[in-house]
Amino acid sequence: MGQNKIIGEKIKNIRESQQLTVEEVAERTGLNREQIQRIENNTDFPSLAPLIKIARVLGVRLGTFLDDQTELGPVISRKKIADDASGISFSNNAMQNRKHMSYQSLSQDKSGRHMEPFLIDIESSEGADFITSTHEGEEFIYVLHGIIEINYGKKTYILEEGDSIYYDSIVAHHVHAANGGKARILGVIYTPY
């Protein structure tokens, strides 16, 4: 859970270094004040959509919140490390739904990046209320295990192991495991900056 703490602290540090108040960030992101405070205080594990909005308002890349160090050359993520690494947990936006997606960054040491590749383990979400998210950019998902369901606009797509999808994130979307199962996906998020 150490990594979640870092995210809240980094957001707070960047915001304070720019002499922005929580209210100003709330106004510019369209998020409410309490939500930003919960993220900064590590009370909430934020989903990606608010993080992307906060990053845009602070004028930094999404990756800035995840970086531990910066590497200008290529970054390799080995399978052994990827399987053992502790991930970053984000809730998927629904407060009443405490089911989690566990995101593990495959690029957190790469500086200046525009793409965010993640290994994402999706827990069963049976009976959950899904809240779709919209943000600038594009997403690519490749299913490694299990079956996932994607609500995209008014359509629903089912993807099985080996299937992939590439879509514009500005359209309301939600990704979850199908039929109450679990799944593992490779997700690459591109945020223009």
Beta strands, then each sheet from edge to edge (+ up, - down):
strand 1: 88-91
strand 2: 100-105
strand 3: 115-122
strand 4: 138-145
strand 5: 148-152
strand 6: 155-159
strand 7: 164-168
strand 8: 173-177
strand 9: 183-190
sheet 1: 1+ 2- 3+ 9- 4+ 7-
sheet 2: 6+ 5- 8+
end
